């Protein structure tokens, strides 16, 4: 008897969470410093990190590496740490996402971060954006068109697009 396909997907996802990348190596991929990687993961006990936390001395997983690259691109584009932190907290709280910057496509308009509302809700209208750094405020893509900057990971190219 064959096992259901969902177990294959679960095994694949588990593989992407295996600690593999040393901090120095991950920093090089993200074009930042090892100190920045550590700081972004541990902003203090009262403030969550910008990327998924890990135990000290443990390498980063593939998902954490992707998150690091997306956060680095956001910072290079001038998105404030407070907005990135707010987006991560919202995505974790409202969508249960452990690795939101690796699981969703983000756009920035000024200092605010957005995700495609229909990708979150499963719709197909493709015209609404969810302001994840603004506690879920909705925005219309047409109004912001031409002013959005996209942050996404392209697995075919193996790079963060911004």
N, C-alpha and C positions, 0 to 999 in steps of 0.2 A: 504494500500500500504506500502511495506517495504522500509525502508531507505537504501541507498547504503552502502555497507560494509566499504567504505572509511571513513564514519563518525565514525564508531567504532574504526578504527585505529587512527583517529585524536583525539578522546576522550581518548584513551589509552595513546597516546603520551602526551596530556595535563596533564594527571594524573602524569606522570613521571617528569613534570616540576613544580609541586606544592611544595612550600617550606615546608619541613617537618623535616629536621635534623638540630639540633642546632650545632653550631660550635664545641663545646666541644665533642659532640657525634660523629660528622664527623671526627674530629681529632683522636679520639680513634680508629675508624674503619680503618683509614688510617695509624695508628701507627706513628702519628706525633703530634706536639703541636698545640693548638688553635691559638697561635701567628703565626705559619707558615701558617695555613689556611688563615688567614686574610692577611698576607703578600703576599701569592701567588695570591690572588684575586685582590689586589690593589698594584701594583708595582710602581705606580706613574701616574700622569696625562699624561705624554708623553710616557709611556710604558704600553702596555696591560698586564693584568694578565696572569698567567699560566693556570688558570681555569676560567670558566664563571663567570662574575661579578655578584654581588648581592648588594642590598641596605643594609646599615648598620643595624644591629639588626634583619634582616630577615633571617630565617633559610635557609639551603641549600636544593635544590631539589635532587631527586634521581640521575638525570643526573650529577649534580654538585658533588655529593658524589662519583659517579663512576669516574669522571674526577680526583677528588682529589686522589683517590686510585691509578689510573694509573700514575699520575704525581709523587706521592710519590715513587712508584716502580721505575720509571725512575730515580729519584734523588738518590735513594739507589743504583742503578746500575751505578751511576757516570755520567749520562747524564747532561751536564751543563744547567743551567737555560736559557742561551741565545739560545741554540738549541731548547729547549721546547717552548720558546716564539716564535721563528721563525717558528716552525712547526704549532703552533696554529694560528699565523697570516696568514700563507700560506693557511691553510685549511679553514679559515674563508673567506679570500679574493677570493680564486680560486674555492672553492667548496660550499661556502655559509653555512658552518657547524657552528652551534652555540655551539655544544658540541662535538668537534672532538675526544677527548680522550675517549668519551663514545660511539661514533658512528663507529669508525674504529679500526682495529687491527694494532698495530704499532710494528716495529722492530727497534732495535738499532744496529748499527755497529760502534764501537768506540763512537764518540760523535754525529754521525749523526742519524737522525730518518727517517724511511721509512714507507710507507704504500704500500699495494699490488696495483699496477697500474691497474690491470684488475678489481679489486673491485671498483675502482674509475671510470674507463672508461666503465665498463660493459662487458669486454672481457672475454675470457676463456683460454688464453694461460698460465697463472699462472707462468710466468718466469721473469716478470719484476717488479721492485720495483720503487716507486716514492720517491725521496729524498725530503721530505716535509720541512726539516730544511735547505735544500740547494736549495730553490726556484724551486723545481720540476725537478731536475736533475734525469735522469733515471739510474738505476743500474740493473745488471743481477743477479738474485737470485743464479744461479749456481756458479758465481764467489765468492759471499759472503757466500755461504752455509757453515754451521758449525761455522760461526763467528757471526751470528745474534742472538740477544737476543730479545725474543718476549714479548710484553706487551699487554694484552687483558683482558677483563672482561668476566668471565664465569658465566652467569646467573643461571645455574644449581647448581653450587657450591657456588654462592654468594660471589665470591672473585676475586681479581685481580691476574692474572697469570703473572709471569715474570720468 
